[in-house]
Amino acid sequence: MIELKPIWIDGEPFTAVEVALPKTHLMAITCDTGYVMCGALDVSLLRTRLADRGIVAARAVGVRTLDELLNGTVESCTQAAEALGIRPGMPVREALKRMKAAP
């Protein structure tokens, strides 16, 4: 099952995506600039082999629900996310707000 739903952070819209797979769920919260995803995101791949794409993405680990993802902390992120001031340890909400505010 795939579920899409709107999420509002400080009056700004984002899209939450949840994909139910056998024994796991993939979760992401996205806007036009980038996204934060659960631990399934391979940030290392984005930072190395796909670095030239400039993908704005961050990962939060240990989350099992969209609410936990939204209220989690950034574990790792891409160089393009770092350029927006996103850092490991930052609240996911703050990272998403920085993505949304980016040009």
Backbone as JSON Lines, residues from 0, in Angstrom:
{"i":0,"aa":"M","n":[0.83,-1.17,0.0],"ca":[0.0,0.0,0.0],"c":[0.88,1.25,0.0]}
{"i":1,"aa":"I","n":[0.45,2.25,-0.74],"ca":[1.15,3.53,-0.79],"c":[0.18,4.6,-0.3]}
{"i":2,"aa":"E","n":[0.65,5.41,0.63],"ca":[-0.18,6.48,1.16],"c":[0.52,7.83,0.97]}
{"i":3,"aa":"L","n":[-0.21,8.77,0.42],"ca":[0.26,10.15,0.27],"c":[-0.65,11.03,1.09]}
{"i":4,"aa":"K","n":[-0.07,11.96,1.84],"ca":[-0.92,12.89,2.57],"c":[-0.18,14.2,2.8]}
{"i":5,"aa":"P","n":[-0.94,15.28,2.88],"ca":[-0.3,16.57,3.14],"c":[0.09,16.71,4.61]}
{"i":6,"aa":"I","n":[1.19,17.38,4.83],"ca":[1.64,17.73,6.18],"c":[1.94,19.22,6.16]}
{"i":7,"aa":"W","n":[1.52,19.91,7.19],"ca":[1.76,21.36,7.28],"c":[2.74,21.63,8.41]}
{"i":8,"aa":"I","n":[3.78,22.41,8.1],"ca":[4.76,22.83,9.1],"c":[4.81,24.35,9.06]}
{"i":9,"aa":"D","n":[4.41,24.96,10.16],"ca":[4.36,26.43,10.24],"c":[3.64,27.04,9.05]}
{"i":10,"aa":"G","n":[2.52,26.43,8.67],"ca":[1.7,26.97,7.59],"c":[2.19,26.64,6.19]}
{"i":11,"aa":"E","n":[3.27,25.89,6.07],"ca":[3.82,25.54,4.76],"c":[3.49,24.08,4.43]}
{"i":12,"aa":"P","n":[3.09,23.8,3.18],"ca":[2.71,22.43,2.81],"c":[3.9,21.55,2.42]}
{"i":13,"aa":"F","n":[3.83,20.31,2.84],"ca":[4.78,19.26,2.46],"c":[3.96,18.03,2.11]}
{"i":14,"aa":"T","n":[4.58,17.06,1.47],"ca":[3.9,15.82,1.15],"c":[4.58,14.67,1.88]}
{"i":15,"aa":"A","n":[3.79,13.89,2.61],"ca":[4.3,12.71,3.29],"c":[3.97,11.5,2.44]}
{"i":16,"aa":"V","n":[4.94,10.62,2.28],"ca":[4.79,9.4,1.48],"c":[5.16,8.22,2.36]}
{"i":17,"aa":"E","n":[4.29,7.22,2.39],"ca":[4.58,6.0,3.14],"c":[4.29,4.81,2.23]}
{"i":18,"aa":"V","n":[5.26,3.94,2.12],"ca":[5.12,2.73,1.3],"c":[5.24,1.54,2.23]}
{"i":19,"aa":"A","n":[4.17,0.76,2.32],"ca":[4.18,-0.44,3.15],"c":[4.75,-1.6,2.34]}
{"i":20,"aa":"L","n":[5.85,-2.15,2.83],"ca":[6.5,-3.3,2.2],"c":[6.51,-4.45,3.21]}
{"i":21,"aa":"P","n":[6.75,-5.66,2.77],"ca":[6.82,-6.75,3.74],"c":[7.87,-6.47,4.82]}
{"i":22,"aa":"K","n":[7.44,-6.49,6.05],"ca":[8.28,-6.34,7.23],"c":[8.93,-4.97,7.39]}
{"i":23,"aa":"T","n":[8.53,-3.98,6.59],"ca":[9.09,-2.63,6.75],"c":[8.2,-1.6,6.1]}
{"i":24,"aa":"H","n":[8.47,-0.34,6.39],"ca":[7.8,0.79,5.75],"c":[8.87,1.76,5.28]}
{"i":25,"aa":"L","n":[8.69,2.31,4.1],"ca":[9.54,3.4,3.63],"c":[8.75,4.68,3.85]}
{"i":26,"aa":"M","n":[9.39,5.67,4.4],"ca":[8.71,6.94,4.69],"c":[9.57,8.11,4.24]}
{"i":27,"aa":"A","n":[8.91,9.11,3.69],"ca":[9.6,10.34,3.3],"c":[8.65,11.51,3.45]}
{"i":28,"aa":"I","n":[9.22,12.66,3.73],"ca":[8.49,13.92,3.73],"c":[9.22,14.82,2.77]}
{"i":29,"aa":"T","n":[8.5,15.37,1.8],"ca":[9.13,16.06,0.69],"c":[8.5,17.42,0.4]}
{"i":30,"aa":"C","n":[9.28,18.25,-0.27],"ca":[8.8,19.52,-0.83],"c":[9.48,19.67,-2.19]}
{"i":31,"aa":"D","n":[9.3,20.78,-2.86],"ca":[9.86,20.97,-4.19],"c":[11.4,20.92,-4.21]}
{"i":32,"aa":"T","n":[12.04,21.23,-3.11],"ca":[13.5,21.32,-3.07],"c":[14.18,20.02,-2.69]}
{"i":33,"aa":"G","n":[13.59,19.26,-1.77],"ca":[14.25,18.06,-1.29],"c":[13.36,17.23,-0.41]}
{"i":34,"aa":"Y","n":[13.99,16.34,0.35],"ca":[13.21,15.44,1.19],"c":[14.03,14.91,2.36]}
{"i":35,"aa":"V","n":[13.29,14.46,3.37],"ca":[13.87,13.72,4.5],"c":[13.21,12.36,4.46]}
{"i":36,"aa":"M","n":[14.03,11.31,4.63],"ca":[13.54,9.95,4.52],"c":[13.99,9.14,5.72]}
{"i":37,"aa":"C","n":[13.37,8.0,5.9],"ca":[13.74,7.07,6.97],"c":[15.13,6.49,6.69]}
{"i":38,"aa":"G","n":[15.56,5.57,7.55],"ca":[16.89,4.98,7.45],"c":[17.19,4.21,6.18]}
{"i":39,"aa":"A","n":[16.17,3.93,5.37],"ca":[16.4,3.21,4.12],"c":[17.14,4.05,3.07]}
{"i":40,"aa":"L","n":[17.2,5.36,3.27],"ca":[17.87,6.23,2.31],"c":[19.37,5.99,2.33]}
{"i":41,"aa":"D","n":[19.95,5.78,1.18],"ca":[21.4,5.56,1.07],"c":[22.09,6.9,0.83]}
{"i":42,"aa":"V","n":[22.35,7.61,1.9],"ca":[23.0,8.92,1.8],"c":[24.39,8.8,1.23]}
{"i":43,"aa":"S","n":[25.08,7.73,1.55],"ca":[26.44,7.53,1.02],"c":[26.43,7.5,-0.51]}
{"i":44,"aa":"L","n":[25.47,6.82,-1.09],"ca":[25.35,6.78,-2.56],"c":[25.08,8.18,-3.11]}
{"i":45,"aa":"L","n":[24.2,8.92,-2.45],"ca":[23.89,10.29,-2.91],"c":[25.1,11.21,-2.79]}
{"i":46,"aa":"R","n":[25.93,10.99,-1.77],"ca":[27.1,11.84,-1.54],"c":[28.26,11.5,-2.47]}
{"i":47,"aa":"T","n":[28.27,10.3,-3.02],"ca":[29.4,9.88,-3.85],"c":[28.99,9.75,-5.32]}
{"i":48,"aa":"R","n":[28.42,8.64,-5.69],"ca":[28.13,8.36,-7.09],"c":[27.11,9.31,-7.71]}
{"i":49,"aa":"L","n":[26.21,9.87,-6.9],"ca":[25.18,10.78,-7.44],"c":[25.37,12.23,-7.0]}
{"i":50,"aa":"A","n":[26.55,12.55,-6.48],"ca":[26.81,13.89,-5.95],"c":[26.6,14.98,-7.0]}
{"i":51,"aa":"D","n":[26.9,14.67,-8.27],"ca":[26.77,15.68,-9.32],"c":[25.32,16.1,-9.55]}
{"i":52,"aa":"R","n":[24.36,15.34,-9.05],"ca":[22.95,15.69,-9.21],"c":[22.48,16.78,-8.25]}
{"i":53,"aa":"G","n":[23.24,17.03,-7.2],"ca":[22.88,18.08,-6.25],"c":[21.58,17.79,-5.51]}
{"i":54,"aa":"I","n":[21.35,16.55,-5.16],"ca":[20.12,16.15,-4.47],"c":[20.12,16.66,-3.03]}
{"i":55,"aa":"V","n":[19.06,17.36,-2.67],"ca":[18.88,17.85,-1.3],"c":[18.1,16.79,-0.54]}
{"i":56,"aa":"A","n":[18.8,16.06,0.34],"ca":[18.16,14.97,1.07],"c":[18.82,14.76,2.42]}
{"i":57,"aa":"A","n":[18.02,14.27,3.35],"ca":[18.52,13.95,4.68],"c":[17.86,12.67,5.15]}
{"i":58,"aa":"R","n":[18.5,12.02,6.12],"ca":[18.0,10.75,6.65],"c":[17.84,10.83,8.15]}
{"i":59,"aa":"A","n":[16.76,10.24,8.64],"ca":[16.54,10.07,10.07],"c":[16.4,8.57,10.33]}
{"i":60,"aa":"V","n":[17.1,8.06,11.32],"ca":[17.07,6.63,11.6],"c":[16.29,6.35,12.88]}
{"i":61,"aa":"G","n":[15.85,5.09,12.99],"ca":[15.13,4.68,14.2],"c":[13.69,5.16,14.25]}
{"i":62,"aa":"V","n":[13.14,5.54,13.11],"ca":[11.76,6.01,13.07],"c":[10.87,4.94,12.46]}
{"i":63,"aa":"R","n":[9.67,4.79,13.0],"ca":[8.76,3.75,12.52],"c":[7.44,4.31,11.99]}
{"i":64,"aa":"T","n":[7.21,5.59,12.23],"ca":[5.97,6.22,11.76],"c":[6.31,7.57,11.15]}
{"i":65,"aa":"L","n":[5.38,8.12,10.39],"ca":[5.59,9.46,9.83],"c":[5.71,10.5,10.93]}
{"i":66,"aa":"D","n":[4.97,10.33,12.01],"ca":[5.07,11.27,13.13],"c":[6.46,11.22,13.75]}
{"i":67,"aa":"E","n":[7.0,10.02,13.91],"ca":[8.36,9.89,14.44],"c":[9.38,10.49,13.48]}
{"i":68,"aa":"L","n":[9.17,10.34,12.19],"ca":[10.06,10.94,11.2],"c":[10.01,12.46,11.31]}
{"i":69,"aa":"L","n":[8.82,13.0,11.33],"ca":[8.66,14.46,11.41],"c":[9.28,15.03,12.68]}
{"i":70,"aa":"N","n":[9.22,14.28,13.77],"ca":[9.74,14.76,15.05],"c":[11.12,14.2,15.37]}
{"i":71,"aa":"G","n":[11.76,13.58,14.38],"ca":[13.09,13.01,14.58],"c":[14.21,14.0,14.35]}
{"i":72,"aa":"T","n":[15.42,13.48,14.29],"ca":[16.59,14.31,14.02],"c":[17.34,13.78,12.8]}
{"i":73,"aa":"V","n":[18.01,14.66,12.13],"ca":[18.79,14.31,10.96],"c":[20.01,13.51,11.41]}
{"i":74,"aa":"E","n":[20.19,12.34,10.81],"ca":[21.35,11.49,11.1],"c":[22.47,11.77,10.11]}
{"i":75,"aa":"S","n":[22.11,11.99,8.84],"ca":[23.08,12.3,7.8],"c":[22.37,13.03,6.67]}
{"i":76,"aa":"C","n":[23.16,13.67,5.81],"ca":[22.55,14.42,4.71],"c":[23.55,14.58,3.57]}
{"i":77,"aa":"T","n":[23.04,15.06,2.45],"ca":[23.87,15.26,1.27],"c":[24.6,16.6,1.35]}
{"i":78,"aa":"Q","n":[25.57,16.77,0.45],"ca":[26.29,18.03,0.37],"c":[25.34,19.18,0.01]}
{"i":79,"aa":"A","n":[24.38,18.91,-0.86],"ca":[23.43,19.97,-1.26],"c":[22.58,20.38,-0.07]}
{"i":80,"aa":"A","n":[22.25,19.45,0.81],"ca":[21.51,19.8,2.03],"c":[22.4,20.61,2.97]}
{"i":81,"aa":"E","n":[23.66,20.22,3.07],"ca":[24.6,20.97,3.91],"c":[24.72,22.41,3.43]}
{"i":82,"aa":"A","n":[24.67,22.62,2.13],"ca":[24.76,23.98,1.58],"c":[23.58,24.85,2.03]}
{"i":83,"aa":"L","n":[22.49,24.22,2.44],"ca":[21.32,24.96,2.95],"c":[21.37,25.11,4.46]}
{"i":84,"aa":"G","n":[22.46,24.64,5.08],"ca":[22.61,24.75,6.53],"c":[22.07,23.56,7.29]}
{"i":85,"aa":"I","n":[21.72,22.5,6.61],"ca":[21.2,21.29,7.25],"c":[22.39,20.47,7.75]}
{"i":86,"aa":"R","n":[22.3,20.0,8.99],"ca":[23.41,19.28,9.61],"c":[22.88,18.09,10.41]}
{"i":87,"aa":"P","n":[23.69,17.04,10.58],"ca":[23.32,15.96,11.48],"c":[23.03,16.51,12.88]}
{"i":88,"aa":"G","n":[22.01,15.95,13.53],"ca":[21.61,16.4,14.86],"c":[20.51,17.45,14.83]}
{"i":89,"aa":"M","n":[20.27,18.03,13.66],"ca":[19.22,19.05,13.5],"c":[17.85,18.38,13.53]}
{"i":90,"aa":"P","n":[16.85,19.01,14.14],"ca":[15.5,18.47,14.06],"c":[15.03,18.39,12.61]}
{"i":91,"aa":"V","n":[14.35,17.3,12.27],"ca":[13.84,17.11,10.91],"c":[12.94,18.28,10.5]}
{"i":92,"aa":"R","n":[12.12,18.77,11.41],"ca":[11.23,19.91,11.09],"c":[12.05,21.11,10.6]}
{"i":93,"aa":"E","n":[13.15,21.39,11.29],"ca":[14.01,22.52,10.9],"c":[14.63,22.26,9.53]}
{"i":94,"aa":"A","n":[15.09,21.04,9.29],"ca":[15.68,20.7,7.99],"c":[14.65,20.9,6.88]}
{"i":95,"aa":"L","n":[13.43,20.46,7.1],"ca":[12.39,20.63,6.1],"c":[12.07,22.1,5.85]}
{"i":96,"aa":"K","n":[12.04,22.89,6.92],"ca":[11.79,24.33,6.76],"c":[12.91,25.0,5.95]}
{"i":97,"aa":"R","n":[14.14,24.57,6.15],"ca":[15.26,25.11,5.37],"c":[15.13,24.71,3.9]}
{"i":98,"aa":"M","n":[14.72,23.48,3.66],"ca":[14.5,23.04,2.27],"c":[13.42,23.88,1.61]}
{"i":99,"aa":"K","n":[12.34,24.1,2.32],"ca":[11.21,24.85,1.76],"c":[11.59,26.29,1.46]}
{"i":100,"aa":"A","n":[12.45,26.87,2.29],"ca":[12.85,28.27,2.13],"c":[13.91,28.47,1.05]}
{"i":101,"aa":"A","n":[14.5,27.37,0.57],"ca":[15.57,27.48,-0.42],"c":[15.03,28.0,-1.75]}
{"i":102,"aa":"P","n":[15.88,28.74,-2.48],"ca":[15.43,29.26,-3.78],"c":[15.21,28.15,-4.8]}
